[in-house]
């Protein structure tokens, strides 16, 4: 196999990537994918126990973070079309978890907020999330947890820097 698999642009310069570097990158991508899948499966299990879907969880999360959000803005945040988002909202309204109201200032718009039942469910979700994450992370030593956090921040910073460099080109 060739020693040089790929050329990348880093800080404005071209550089060859060795087979070992390529394999290391592939192992890291696979590891991130495994962690993401494990987290997603945990999320599915939690939402099923609570009687909602993962997308309904995500909609509730966005409404908590952005009270009185409108349907179009919600659609953008969940990367969906308005008609699909409207159906999700309708099911949450029928379940008694959110209010869909028309503001007095704009009768064509809608405003979404949690009902008391929705707030209660969100409290349970928050407790379950905290328990799941903390129990998983408590199995790591404090040093490993700090190291993991530092490395993740480093990776995020590298990707951000690369995006900024690409935008300048």
HELIX and SHEET records of a PDB file:
HELIX    1   1 UNK A   19  UNK A   50  1                                  32    
HELIX    2   2 UNK A   54  UNK A   65  1                                  12    
HELIX    3   3 UNK A   71  UNK A   77  1                                   7    
HELIX    4   4 UNK A   82  UNK A   94  1                                  13    
HELIX    5   5 UNK A  116  UNK A  137  1                                  22    
HELIX    6   6 UNK A  142  UNK A  168  1                                  27    
SHEET    1   A 2 UNK A   4  UNK A  10  0                                        
SHEET    2   A 2 UNK A  13  UNK A  18 -1                                        
SHEET    1   B 2 UNK A  98  UNK A 101  0                                        
SHEET    2   B 2 UNK A 111  UNK A 114 -1                                        
END                                                                             
